[in-house]
Amino acid sequence: MAKSTYSKVDEYGFQRPENFNYEIKGIPSDRRTAVWMHVSGAEVLKHSSSFSYSQLKNKINNQDIIETIQIDLPRTFPDNIYFTSHDQLPTMLYNVLAVFGHQNKEVGYCQGLNYIAGLLLLATKDEEASFWLLKTLVEKTLPQYYIVTMTGLLTDLDVLDELVQKYEPVIYRHIHNIGMPWAMGTTKWFICLFSEVLPTETVFRIWDCLFYEGSKIIFRVAIALIRLHKQEILQTSELGELITCFRDMRNHETVINCHQFMRVSLIV
């Protein structure tokens, strides 16, 4: 009997882990754009807008924003074949970020948005859809995350602190005794929406929930990650070890199995 073979590189251009489950999938990739646009409200936002994406592209002229984005482009997923071997995707990423930065004066361009927009492009293959989804995330789902004061982010880090204290008091006391601020260990989780933190398929399953039900999934995922690594966290004795523990959480077997991880996250 012939043995099925699968590509070691996923359809989004990232290397798959050795124990990836090839048989189970979430939302089919060819439906994701339509589903995300519909459930997030991005489709309504697009059609009710007084301006079009193409009109906004013609107004890119702020050199500070342009130069900052251009510096970040080579840093965006340097291990992804679509970003390193093709000119089209980096150009699309630049366009999405520059258009967003010009039309949202309060945010402009913030580091971290490049990873979100980059994954949106890998998922949708559509520059315009990626812009409207990014706009929905930043302006509707995660208000004040990406402004200079990061008020929304700081508020949600405080919420995470209270949730860990409530649901995992032993871990909470250990982390506070070592003295790690949540901002030091988890800012990337919130700012990048796990896009530079967890395996791609796991991130997309998280985003399926994020677009549908809002930001509470971020807290569910954060608590799940902390619970899965309880033993490792409690074995740390100083700040450097604890930060390394948080940085390496992407390698847990359950985290790699995106379907199992989502089941664990939704228990919280």
C-alpha positions as CSV (number, residue, x, y, z in Angstrom):
1,M,0.0,0.0,0.0
2,A,1.4,3.4,-0.9
3,K,2.2,5.6,2.0
4,S,0.9,9.2,1.9
5,T,3.4,11.9,1.9
6,Y,3.0,15.5,3.1
7,S,5.0,18.6,2.8
8,K,7.2,19.6,5.7
9,V,6.3,23.2,4.9
10,D,2.8,24.2,5.5
11,E,0.6,26.1,3.0
12,Y,1.5,29.4,4.8
13,G,5.3,28.9,4.2
14,F,6.4,27.8,7.7
15,Q,8.2,24.6,8.6
16,R,5.8,22.1,10.3
17,P,6.8,20.5,13.6
18,E,7.7,16.8,13.4
19,N,4.6,15.6,15.2
20,F,2.1,17.7,13.3
21,N,-1.3,16.1,12.8
22,Y,-2.0,16.2,9.1
23,E,-5.5,14.6,9.3
24,I,-7.4,17.2,11.2
25,K,-8.1,20.8,10.2
26,G,-10.1,23.8,11.4
27,I,-11.8,26.3,9.1
28,P,-10.8,25.3,5.5
29,S,-8.1,27.7,4.4
30,D,-10.1,28.7,1.3
31,R,-13.0,29.8,3.5
32,R,-11.1,31.7,6.1
33,T,-11.1,35.1,4.5
34,A,-14.9,35.1,4.0
35,V,-15.5,33.8,7.5
36,W,-13.2,36.2,9.2
37,M,-14.6,39.2,7.2
38,H,-18.2,38.2,8.0
39,V,-18.0,37.3,11.7
40,S,-15.6,40.1,12.7
41,G,-17.7,42.9,11.2
42,A,-14.9,43.8,8.8
43,E,-17.1,43.3,5.8
44,V,-19.7,45.7,7.2
45,L,-16.9,48.2,8.0
46,K,-15.6,48.0,4.5
47,H,-18.9,48.6,2.8
48,S,-20.0,51.4,5.1
49,S,-16.7,53.3,4.8
50,S,-16.6,56.6,3.1
51,F,-13.3,55.7,1.5
52,S,-11.9,52.7,-0.4
53,Y,-8.7,50.9,0.1
54,S,-7.4,51.9,-3.3
55,Q,-8.2,55.6,-2.5
56,L,-6.1,55.3,0.7
57,K,-3.2,53.7,-1.1
58,N,-2.9,56.9,-3.2
59,K,-2.5,59.0,-0.1
60,I,0.7,57.4,1.4
61,N,3.1,60.2,1.9
62,N,4.3,60.3,5.5
63,Q,8.0,59.6,5.4
64,D,8.4,58.8,9.1
65,I,5.8,56.0,8.8
66,I,7.2,54.8,5.5
67,E,10.7,54.6,6.8
68,T,9.7,52.8,10.0
69,I,7.7,50.2,8.1
70,Q,10.5,49.6,5.6
71,I,12.9,48.9,8.5
72,D,10.6,46.3,10.0
73,L,9.8,44.5,6.7
74,P,13.0,42.3,6.6
75,R,12.4,41.4,10.2
76,T,8.9,40.0,9.6
77,F,9.0,36.2,9.5
78,P,12.5,35.8,8.1
79,D,12.1,32.0,8.2
80,N,9.0,32.0,6.0
81,I,9.6,31.1,2.4
82,Y,7.0,33.5,1.0
83,F,8.6,36.5,2.7
84,T,12.1,35.5,1.9
85,S,11.9,34.2,-1.7
86,H,9.2,36.5,-3.2
87,D,8.9,40.2,-3.7
88,Q,5.2,40.3,-3.9
89,L,4.3,39.5,-0.2
90,P,6.7,42.1,1.4
91,T,5.2,44.7,-1.0
92,M,1.7,43.7,0.0
93,L,2.7,43.9,3.6
94,Y,4.2,47.3,3.2
95,N,1.0,48.5,1.5
96,V,-1.3,47.2,4.2
97,L,0.8,48.7,7.0
98,A,1.3,52.0,5.3
99,V,-2.4,52.4,4.4
100,F,-3.4,51.6,7.9
101,G,-0.8,53.9,9.4
102,H,-1.9,56.8,7.3
103,Q,-5.6,56.5,7.9
104,N,-5.3,55.9,11.7
105,K,-3.5,59.0,13.0
106,E,-3.7,57.9,16.6
107,V,-1.8,54.6,16.1
108,G,0.2,55.3,12.9
109,Y,2.6,52.3,12.8
110,C,3.4,50.2,15.9
111,Q,5.9,47.4,16.0
112,G,3.9,44.1,16.3
113,L,1.4,45.1,13.6
114,N,3.8,43.8,11.0
115,Y,3.4,40.2,12.4
116,I,-0.4,40.5,12.5
117,A,-0.6,41.9,9.0
118,G,1.9,39.4,7.7
119,L,-0.1,36.4,9.0
120,L,-3.3,38.0,7.8
121,L,-1.8,38.1,4.3
122,L,-0.6,34.5,4.5
123,A,-4.1,33.4,5.5
124,T,-6.1,35.6,3.1
125,K,-3.8,36.1,0.1
126,D,-5.7,39.3,-0.2
127,E,-4.2,42.8,0.5
128,E,-7.5,44.6,0.8
129,A,-9.1,42.0,3.1
130,S,-6.0,42.0,5.3
131,F,-6.3,45.8,5.7
132,W,-10.0,45.7,6.8
133,L,-9.3,42.8,9.1
134,L,-6.3,44.7,10.6
135,K,-8.4,47.8,11.0
136,T,-11.1,45.8,12.8
137,L,-8.7,44.2,15.1
138,V,-6.9,47.4,16.1
139,E,-9.8,49.8,16.2
140,K,-12.7,47.5,17.4
141,T,-11.4,44.4,19.0
142,L,-8.3,45.7,20.8
143,P,-8.9,49.4,21.4
144,Q,-5.9,51.4,22.7
145,Y,-3.5,48.5,22.5
146,Y,-1.3,50.2,19.9
147,I,-1.4,53.9,20.9
148,V,1.6,55.5,22.5
149,T,0.4,55.0,26.1
150,M,-0.8,51.4,25.4
151,T,-3.7,52.0,27.8
152,G,-5.7,49.0,26.6
153,L,-2.7,46.7,26.8
154,L,-1.8,47.7,30.3
155,T,-5.4,47.3,31.4
156,D,-5.5,43.8,30.0
157,L,-2.2,42.8,31.6
158,D,-3.8,43.8,34.9
159,V,-6.8,41.6,34.0
160,L,-4.4,38.7,33.4
161,D,-2.8,39.3,36.7
162,E,-6.2,39.0,38.5
163,L,-7.2,35.9,36.5
164,V,-4.0,34.0,37.3
165,Q,-4.4,35.0,41.0
166,K,-7.9,33.6,40.9
167,Y,-7.4,30.4,38.9
168,E,-3.8,29.5,39.6
169,P,-2.8,31.1,43.0
170,V,0.3,28.9,43.4
171,I,1.7,30.0,40.0
172,Y,0.7,33.6,40.8
173,R,2.6,33.7,44.1
174,H,5.7,32.1,42.5
175,I,5.8,34.6,39.6
176,H,5.3,37.5,42.0
177,N,8.0,36.2,44.4
178,I,10.5,36.0,41.6
179,G,9.4,39.5,40.5
180,M,8.5,39.1,36.9
181,P,6.1,41.8,35.6
182,W,3.5,40.3,33.3
183,A,4.6,42.9,30.7
184,M,8.0,41.2,30.6
185,G,6.7,37.7,29.9
186,T,3.5,38.2,28.0
187,T,3.5,41.5,26.1
188,K,4.2,39.7,22.8
189,W,1.1,37.5,23.5
190,F,-1.1,40.5,23.4
191,I,0.6,42.8,21.0
192,C,1.3,40.2,18.3
193,L,-1.9,38.1,19.1
194,F,0.5,35.1,19.5
195,S,1.5,35.5,15.8
196,E,5.3,35.5,16.7
197,V,4.8,33.2,19.7
198,L,2.9,30.1,18.8
199,P,2.8,27.7,15.7
200,T,0.9,29.1,12.7
201,E,-2.1,26.7,12.7
202,T,-2.5,27.2,16.4
203,V,-2.5,31.0,15.9
204,F,-5.1,30.8,13.2
205,R,-7.4,28.6,15.3
206,I,-7.1,31.3,18.1
207,W,-7.9,34.0,15.5
208,D,-11.0,32.1,14.4
209,C,-12.2,32.6,17.9
210,L,-10.9,36.1,18.2
211,F,-12.7,37.4,15.1
212,Y,-15.9,35.6,16.2
213,E,-16.1,36.3,20.0
214,G,-13.6,39.0,20.7
215,S,-10.6,39.4,22.9
216,K,-11.6,37.1,25.7
217,I,-9.9,34.3,23.8
218,I,-6.6,36.0,24.4
219,F,-7.1,35.5,28.2
220,R,-8.2,31.9,27.7
221,V,-5.1,31.1,25.7
222,A,-2.9,32.9,28.2
223,I,-4.3,30.9,31.1
224,A,-4.0,27.7,29.2
225,L,-0.4,28.3,28.3
226,I,0.4,29.1,32.0
227,R,-1.5,26.0,33.2
228,L,0.2,23.7,30.7
229,H,3.6,24.9,31.9
230,K,2.8,24.9,35.6
231,Q,5.5,22.4,36.5
232,E,8.2,24.2,34.5
233,I,7.2,27.6,35.9
234,L,7.4,26.4,39.5
235,Q,10.8,24.8,38.9
236,T,12.3,28.3,38.0
237,S,14.2,30.1,40.8
238,E,15.2,33.4,39.2
239,L,14.0,35.9,36.6
240,G,16.1,34.8,33.7
241,E,14.9,31.2,34.0
242,L,11.2,32.3,34.3
243,I,11.5,34.5,31.2
244,T,13.1,31.6,29.2
245,C,10.2,29.4,30.4
246,F,7.7,31.8,29.0
247,R,9.6,32.2,25.7
248,D,9.8,28.5,25.1
249,M,6.1,27.7,25.7
250,R,5.5,27.3,21.9
251,N,7.3,23.9,22.0
252,H,4.8,22.1,24.3
253,E,3.2,19.1,22.6
254,T,-0.3,20.3,23.3
255,V,0.5,23.7,21.9
256,I,1.7,22.2,18.7
257,N,-1.5,20.2,18.4
258,C,-3.7,23.1,17.6
259,H,-7.0,21.2,18.0
260,Q,-6.1,19.8,21.4
261,F,-4.8,23.2,22.5
262,M,-8.0,24.9,21.6
263,R,-10.0,22.4,23.6
264,V,-7.8,23.1,26.6
265,S,-8.1,26.8,26.2
266,L,-11.9,26.8,26.0
267,I,-12.1,25.0,29.3
268,V,-10.8,28.1,31.1
